């Protein structure tokens, strides 16, 4: 199977994070299920590390609604213009705030891929928003962007 960390993360999202049930199996049970589903153990490990790091992120001390974002060279290399514009678009639409924007960029940069596609960025954004309290509306908007492939609801 030719999968990567995104396939594992999407599988976890669709089977556990997006479900109405509060019962989530323990890590060992999830890893066994993922291996049985055909996922590479290395990618499973990377996905769990990615999620663990997301869960441990601390909110920055300095927050300002008047700040703006300048992408560094490494970020520009990994996140093409379409991805960078999409992040800024989401912030302009109040789907991302300055904190969640930085978490999205951090989690995108943590992926081993040389380049992040717009589809991968959408999934990263959704998972970041799921980790944040009181983001139900933003989560709904991101799910629409991912599953309906249109931003018409944002107008």
N, C-alpha and C positions, 0 to 999 in steps of 0.2 A: 504494500500500500504506500503510495507516494503522498504522504500527508506532512503537515508541519504543525507548529504550535497552535496556529489559528484553528485548524481542524479540531484539535483537542479542546480549545477554549470554547468554540462554537458548540461542540457536542455537550460540554458541561453546561453551557448557558441554556441550550434548548431542552436538556433533560432535567436540570436541577435548579438553575438560577431563575428561570422564567416560570417555574411551576408554582401553583398555588399552595402546594404542600410545604409544611415547615420541616418535614423529615428529610434530612440530608445524610446520606451514609457517611461513615468515617473515611478518612483518606485511604486506608488500606483497601477497603471495599471498593472505593472509586477506582483506584489504580488497577485492581484486579478486573473490574468491569471494562475499563478502557483497554487493557491488554487483550481481553477476550474479544473486544470489538475490533481489534486489529491495529491499534495505535502503537507506535514505536515507544518503548520504555523511556528513551532519551527525551522525546518530545513530551511525554506525560510528565516527566520530572521538570522540564523547563516550564510547562504550563502551570504546575503547582507552585514553582518558585515565583513565577510572574504574578500569580494571584496572591501569594503570601506577601510579597513586597507591596502590592497594591493595598492590601489590608493594613499593613504596618506604616503606611505613609502618614506623616504628621502634617497638620495644617500649618502653613507658613505664618510666622509671627507678623510680618509686614504684609498688609493687604490694602489695596487702594483701588477704587473703581475708576480712578483717573490714570492709571498706569497703561502703558501700551507694551506690545511684545515685539522684540527684535529677535529673529531667529539667528542662531550662530551657524557657522559654516557646516558643522557636522549635522545639525538639524536640517539645513537646506539640502544637504546631500541625501539624507535618508527620506525626508518629506519633500516631495516635489511641490511645485507652485500650486497645483490643484489641492493637495493635502493642506498646505499652509493656509490657502484661501478658505478652505472648508472649515478649518479650526476658527479662523477669524469670523467667518460667517455665523458659525454656531454661537460664538460669543456675542456677536451683534444681535442675534435673535434671542439672547438670554437663555439659551439652552446650556451653555457653559458660562461659568463665572471665571474670574481670574484664577481661583484655586483649582477648579476642575480642569481648566485649560492647561495649567501646568502639569497636572496629573496625567492628562491625555498625552502630552508631549513626552513626559518622563516614561510612561509605559510604552509608547511607540519606540522611543530610543532604546528601551531595554530588549526589544525583539532583535534576535540575531540577524534577521534579513538585512540585506544591503539597502533595499528600498521598501517603503511601506506603500501599498496601494490604497486608493481611496476607499475601497471596500473593507480592507483590513482596518483602516483608520476608523471607519464607522463602527465596527465591532469593538475596537479598543475604547472608543468613546462611550458606547453603551455599557460596557463592563465597568468603566470608571464611574459612570453615573449610578450604576447599581450599587456601588460601594459607598455612595454618599447618602447621608440622611436627607429626607424631605425633597427628593428629586423626581417624584412621580410624574409630573408633567413633562419634564425634560426627557425622562425615560420613554414616555409614550411617543414623544416627537421623534426620538432616535429610532425606536422600533418601526415607526412609520417610514422613516427614511431608509431603513434597511430592507424592510419587507415589501414596501410598495414602490420603491425606486422613484419616488416623486416628492418634491418639496411643495406641492400646491397647497397643502394645509397650512403652510407657514405664512401665506399671503393674507 
